[in-house]
Amino acid sequence: MAKTKASASASIGKSGRPEILTEELARKIIRMIEVLPDTDEQVTWSNIVAKVKQKFGHELGRRVLSTKEWGGRALIAEAYEQAHAVQRQLHSQGRIRTNSTMPRQALQARIETLTAKLKVAEQTIAELRVMQYDKLDILRATHFDLRLEVETIKKQKPEKA
């Protein structure tokens, strides 16, 4: 049986190893690259390769990231160039933004609220500790015979035979 030209070309892309660097993964990498100048991290290929490995678990080299094209455009390389230009502009203007990303601000607010809750909890624990010491001190200062107390309790409860 002979394969038709259309079915032969369709099966060509199916054989071999599945492609790791898909367009969807590339879009995620592009979003990550665009954020680098805002987080005050150096826009370098070594940083990008390390972050891709850390975040997505794929060890993709600089050559793969910079040369892979979709629709005739090297999307990751373009994003790198734009982010690098933004970083150079920020450095030349002397406006290096620190702590300007929303996640950091949200985390700082969360840290402040948790610190306040911790202080309240520590104060409550200190008050409870003082109350417990007072109760223990009262018991220690009270002189009574436990054997007599047990006998009194036994007399109050009628024994069932």
Secondary structure, 3 states (H helix, E strand, C coil): CCCCHHHHHHHHCCCCCCCCCCHHHHHHHHHHHHHCCCCCCCCCHHHHHHHHHHHHCCCCCHHHHHHCCECCECHHHHHHHHHHHHHHHHHHHCCCCCCCCHHHHHHHHHHHHHHHHHHHHHHHHHHHHHHHHHHHHHHHHCCCCHHHHHHHHHHHCCCCC
